[in-house]
């Protein structure tokens, strides 16, 4: 088989093998992402303990459990505090010394925790992560196609 054709085929197989992985992944900058259904406010503060502030129109103010959240909201948790946030299918814990930013990425709500640790739980806690299996399957498929299209005569001319 011609080298150009083999290279093109290998490229298509590699891309096809990795394409499904991106459909299961969340946006890389989001701790948790959920669909935006057009309703405002988009979420609320679940629990607030200790030193927790929330951005408001006039700046930052003390956060209260049940407080409404919208795009652009920021929850800042001090060294002696913690909070939880519910937005769509995301239930996110914001630990001490962390900040949670809420933004819109295309038609999704992006919750991003910055700070000491990240903890997020989506609405479906019994879901299975198939990403490693899909990556391995794509690699195996690519290797199989390359083996099947390998030049069996090792580049030697066939004689009559």
VOBA-1610 file (N, C-alpha, C; in pm, whole numbers, padded with zeros to 5 digits, always signed):
BEGIN
Unk+00086-00118+00000Unk+00000+00000+00000Unk+00090+00124+00000Unk+00052+00221-00066Unk+00123+00346-00081Unk+00143+00414+00055Unk+00260+00470+00081Unk+00295+00533+00209Unk+00202+00649+00244Unk+00165+00730+00145Unk+00077+00843+00169Unk-00061+00794+00214Unk-00111+00691+00148Unk-00242+00636+00184Unk-00239+00576+00324Unk-00131+00505+00358Unk-00118+00447+00492Unk-00113+00556+00598Unk-00040+00663+00572Unk-00030+00773+00668Unk-00165+00841+00689Unk-00237+00864+00581Unk-00370+00927+00590Unk-00466+00837+00667Unk-00462+00708+00638Unk-00549+00613+00707Unk-00516+00607+00856Unk-00389+00607+00889Unk-00348+00604+01029Unk-00395+00731+01101Unk-00385+00846+01036Unk-00431+00971+01096Unk-00580+00970+01122Unk-00659+00919+01028Unk-00804+00911+01045Unk-00839+00818+01160Unk-00771+00704+01169Unk-00798+00608+01276Unk-00765+00668+01412Unk-00651+00736+01421Unk-00614+00797+01549Unk-00715+00903+01589Unk-00757+00988+01496Unk-00857+01090+01528Unk-00990+01028+01566Unk-01032+00924+01497Unk-01158+00858+01529Unk-01151+00792+01666Unk-01035+00740+01700Unk-01020+00675+01831Unk-01030+00772+01946Unk-00987+00895+01926Unk-00990+00991+02035Unk-01111+01082+02031Unk-01186+01086+01924Unk-01302+01174+01914Unk-01406+01150+02022Unk-01443+01026+02055Unk-01545+01008+02156Unk-01504+01056+02295Unk-01375+01058+02324Unk-01329+01097+02456Unk-01370+01240+02487Unk-01361+01330+02390Unk-01393+01469+02417Unk-01541+01489+02446Unk-01627+01400+02396Unk-01770+01417+02422Unk-01806+01383+02566Unk-01722+01306+02637Unk-01748+01273+02776Unk-01676+01367+02871Unk-01584+01445+02823Unk-01503+01530+02911Unk-01573+01662+02938Unk-01551+01714+03056Unk-01600+01847+03087Unk-01499+01947+03034Unk-01544+02070+03026Unk-01451+02174+02987Unk-01333+02170+03083Unk-01209+02178+03027Unk-01089+02164+03109Unk-01076+02263+03222Unk-01136+02381+03210Unk-01122+02481+03315Unk-01235+02475+03417Unk-01331+02386+03401Unk-01445+02378+03492Unk-01426+02265+03593Unk-01451+02295+03719Unk-01456+02190+03820Unk-01579+02105+03795Unk-01689+02168+03757Unk-01812+02099+03721Unk-01885+02185+03618Unk-01944+02120+03517Unk-02021+02192+03415Unk-02159+02129+03405Unk-02259+02211+03381Unk-02397+02163+03370Unk-02468+02246+03263Unk-02575+02191+03209Unk-02649+02261+03104Unk-02719+02385+03159Unk-02725+02489+03075Unk-02797+02611+03112Unk-02935+02604+03048Unk-03041+02614+03130Unk-03177+02603+03078Unk-03249+02736+03065Unk-03176+02847+03080Unk-03235+02979+03062Unk-03303+03038+03185Unk-03300+02969+03296Unk-03365+03016+03419Unk-03267+03095+03504Unk-03313+03208+03559Unk-03231+03287+03651Unk-03306+03303+03781Unk-03246+03296+03895Unk-03105+03266+03917Unk-03074+03122+03878Unk-02946+03094+03852Unk-02908+02962+03803Unk-02879+02863+03915Unk-02863+02912+04038Unk-02834+02823+04149Unk-02841+02896+04281Unk-02795+02825+04386Unk-02799+02885+04519Unk-02689+02829+04607Unk-02664+02902+04716Unk-02572+02854+04818Unk-02646+02753+04904Unk-02586+02636+04923Unk-02649+02534+05006Unk-02620+02558+05152Unk-02495+02548+05189Unk-02456+02572+05328Unk-02344+02675+05330Unk-02340+02750+05438Unk-02236+02852+05457Unk-02189+02839+05601Unk-02060+02817+05619Unk-02002+02804+05753Unk-01880+02894+05765Unk-01878+02977+05865Unk-01761+03060+05891Unk-01748+03177+05796Unk-01623+03205+05757Unk-01587+03322+05678Unk-01613+03299+05529Unk-01731+03340+05480Unk-01768+03322+05339Unk-01828+03453+05289Unk-01778+03498+05175Unk-01828+03621+05112Unk-01877+03587+04971Unk-01971+03668+04919Unk-02021+03649+04784Unk-02021+03783+04712Unk-01988+03779+04582Unk-01989+03904+04505Unk-02134+03947+04482Unk-02154+04079+04493Unk-02285+04138+04471Unk-02267+04261+04385Unk-02376+04324+04348Unk-02370+04441+04260Unk-02278+04549+04317Unk-02286+04573+04446Unk-02207+04680+04509Unk-02074+04630+04565Unk-02034+04510+04530Unk-01909+04454+04583Unk-01935+04324+04656Unk-01851+04295+04752Unk-01865+04171+04828Unk-01945+04194+04955Unk-02022+04091+04992Unk-02099+04096+05115Unk-02101+03957+05177Unk-02148+03946+05300Unk-02152+03815+05365Unk-02249+03721+05293Unk-02208+03596+05278Unk-02292+03496+05212Unk-02389+03435+05312Unk-02508+03399+05263Unk-02609+03336+05347Unk-02662+03213+05275Unk-02688+03106+05352Unk-02746+02984+05294Unk-02875+03019+05220Unk-02892+02964+05101Unk-03009+02993+05020Unk-02992+03113+04929Unk-02879+03183+04942Unk-02854+03300+04857Unk-02847+03263+04710Unk-02906+03348+04624Unk-02912+03322+04481Unk-02777+03344+04415Unk-02750+03262+04313Unk-02627+03273+04233Unk-02664+03289+04087Unk-02582+03366+04015Unk-02603+03387+03873Unk-02467+03391+03804Unk-02468+03406+03672Unk-02341+03417+03600Unk-02261+03535+03656Unk-02133+03515+03674Unk-02048+03619+03728Unk-02038+03617+03879Unk-02119+03535+03945Unk-02110+03526+04091Unk-01976+03465+04131Unk-01926+03510+04243Unk-01801+03458+04298Unk-01821+03436+04447Unk-01787+03316+04493Unk-01795+03282+04635Unk-01653+03271+04686Unk-01619+03349+04787Unk-01484+03349+04843Unk-01491+03296+04986Unk-01414+03191+05012Unk-01415+03127+05144Unk-01280+03152+05211Unk-01285+03206+05334Unk-01164+03236+05409Unk-01105+03112+05476Unk-01003+03135+05557Unk-00930+03024+05619Unk-01013+02947+05720Unk-01119+03008+05773Unk-01203+02939+05872Unk-01346+02927+05821Unk-01360+02882+05697Unk-01493+02873+05640Unk-01507+02759+05542Unk-01630+02736+05498Unk-01662+02640+05393Unk-01801+02674+05341Unk-01830+02628+05221Unk-01961+02652+05162Unk-01990+02540+05064Unk-02118+02526+05032Unk-02158+02435+04925Unk-02250+02511+04832Unk-02244+02474+04702Unk-02320+02544+04599Unk-02395+02440+04516Unk-02521+02469+04485Unk-02599+02384+04397Unk-02635+02464+04272Unk-02590+02416+04157Unk-02622+02479+04029Unk-02650+02366+03931Unk-02773+02356+03883Unk-02809+02250+03790Unk-02775+02114+03848Unk-02701+02032+03772Unk-02660+01900+03818Unk-02533+01900+03900Unk-02480+02016+03933Unk-02355+02025+04008Unk-02381+02060+04155Unk-02320+01982+04242Unk-02318+02013+04385Unk-02170+02025+04420Unk-02125+02146+04445Unk-01982+02172+04462Unk-01954+02221+04604Unk-01855+02159+04666Unk-01808+02205+04797Unk-01694+02303+04776Unk-01697+02413+04847Unk-01591+02512+04838Unk-01521+02513+04974Unk-01400+02458+04981Unk-01330+02446+05109Unk-01264+02577+05151Unk-01204+02575+05269Unk-01132+02692+05321Unk-01025+02738+05223Unk-01002+02867+05220Unk-00900+02930+05134Unk-00922+02903+04986Unk-01048+02904+04942Unk-01081+02877+04801Unk-01179+02981+04749Unk-01188+02986+04617Unk-01282+03075+04548Unk-01357+02993+04445Unk-01487+03017+04431Unk-01568+02954+04327Unk-01615+03063+04233Unk-01587+03047+04103Unk-01634+03140+04000Unk-01738+03069+03915Unk-01844+03141+03879Unk-01949+03087+03794Unk-01949+03165+03663Unk-01937+03093+03552Unk-01934+03157+03421Unk-02014+03075+03321Unk-02030+03130+03203Unk-02100+03060+03095Unk-01999+03023+02989Unk-01998+02895+02951Unk-01914+02845+02843Unk-02008+02784+02741Unk-02026+02852+02627Unk-02123+02816+02525Unk-02261+02808+02591Unk-02327+02693+02589Unk-02459+02682+02651Unk-02453+02602+02780Unk-02340+02612+02850Unk-02323+02541+02977Unk-02285+02638+03086Unk-02316+02598+03209Unk-02274+02674+03326Unk-02146+02609+03376Unk-02043+02689+03394Unk-01912+02640+03437Unk-01886+02687+03580Unk-01864+02592+03670Unk-01826+02623+03808Unk-01680+02587+03822Unk-01601+02682+03867Unk-01457+02661+03876Unk-01409+02696+04017Unk-01359+02595+04088Unk-01305+02616+04222Unk-01154+02636+04210Unk-01107+02747+04266Unk-00964+02776+04269Unk-00921+02782+04413Unk-00816+02713+04447Unk-00769+02718+04585Unk-00709+02588+04630Unk-00727+02558+04758Unk-00656+02447+04820Unk-00695+02310+04767Unk-00820+02286+04732Unk-00861+02158+04678Unk-00990+02175+04601Unk-01020+02075+04517Unk-01142+02080+04438Unk-01225+01957+04472Unk-01354+01977+04501Unk-01446+01867+04522Unk-01575+01899+04450Unk-01613+01811+04360Unk-01738+01832+04288Unk-01809+01699+04273Unk-01940+01706+04269Unk-02020+01586+04250Unk-02132+01624+04156Unk-02147+01546+04049Unk-02256+01573+03957Unk-02381+01506+04008Unk-02493+01536+03946Unk-02619+01479+03991Unk-02623+01328+03983Unk-02553+01267+03886Unk-02554+01122+03871Unk-02428+01065+03934Unk-02437+01015+04056Unk-02319+00966+04127Unk-02287+00822+04094Unk-02375+00750+04023Unk-02350+00611+03990Unk-02297+00594+03849Unk-02254+00702+03785Unk-02206+00693+03647Unk-02068+00628+03642Unk-02041+00561+03530Unk-01914+00495+03508Unk-01833+00578+03411Unk-01705+00593+03439Unk-01617+00669+03352Unk-01555+00575+03249Unk-01594+00589+03122Unk-01546+00504+03016Unk-01427+00563+02942Unk-01377+00676+02985Unk-01268+00743+02914Unk-01146+00654+02895Unk-01090+00587+02998Unk-00973+00502+02974Unk-01000+00390+02873Unk-01119+00330+02880Unk-01152+00223+02785Unk-01161+00277+02643Unk-01217+00396+02626Unk-01226+00455+02493Unk-01089+00490+02437Unk-00999+00540+02521Unk-00864+00571+02476Unk-00793+00442+02433Unk-00800+00339+02518Unk-00736+00212+02486Unk-00795+00152+02359Unk-00927+00157+02345Unk-00992+00104+02225Unk-00949+00176+02099Unk-00936+00306+02107Unk-00890+00383+01991Unk-00747+00348+01953Unk-00663+00329+02054Unk-00524+00291+02027Unk-00518+00150+01967Unk-00599+00057+02020Unk-00600-00080+01969Unk-00651-00083+01825Unk-00754-00007+01796Unk-00807+00001+01661Unk-00702+00055+01565Unk-00632+00160+01606Unk-00526+00216+01523Unk-00415+00117+01497Unk-00373+00043+01600Unk-00269-00058+01582Unk-00316-00169+01489Unk-00442-00210+01502Unk-00495-00315+01415Unk-00499-00273+01271Unk-00542-00150+01244Unk-00546-00101+01105Unk-00405-00091+01049Unk-00312-00041+01128Unk-00175-00032+01079Unk-00116-00170+01052Unk-00144-00268+01138Unk-00094-00403+01115Unk-00157-00465+00991Unk-00287-00441+00970Unk-00355-00497+00854Unk-00309-00435+00724Unk-00265-00312+00728Unk-00222-00245+00604Unk-00071-00243+00588Unk-00002-00313+00677Unk+00145-00316+00670Unk+00190-00380+00539Unk+00302-00335+00488Unk+00360-00387+00366Unk+00419-00524+00397Unk+00354-00631+00350Unk+00394-00768+00384Unk+00527-00810+00323Unk+00564-00750+00210Unk+00689-00792+00145Unk+00806-00704+00185Unk+00790-00620+00288Unk+00898-00538+00343Unk+00969-00452+00240Unk+00894-00404+00142Unk+00951-00311+00045Unk+01022-00375-00073Unk+01026-00509-00079Unk+01092-00575-00192Unk+00999-00582-00311Unk+01052-00566-00428Unk+00973-00574-00550Unk+00929-00717-00573Unk+00807-00734-00622Unk+00757-00866-00653Unk+00804-00901-00793Unk+00866-01020-00808Unk+00916-01060-00938Unk+00826-01168-00999Unk+00830-01179-01132Unk+00742-01275-01201Unk+00799-01413-01190
//
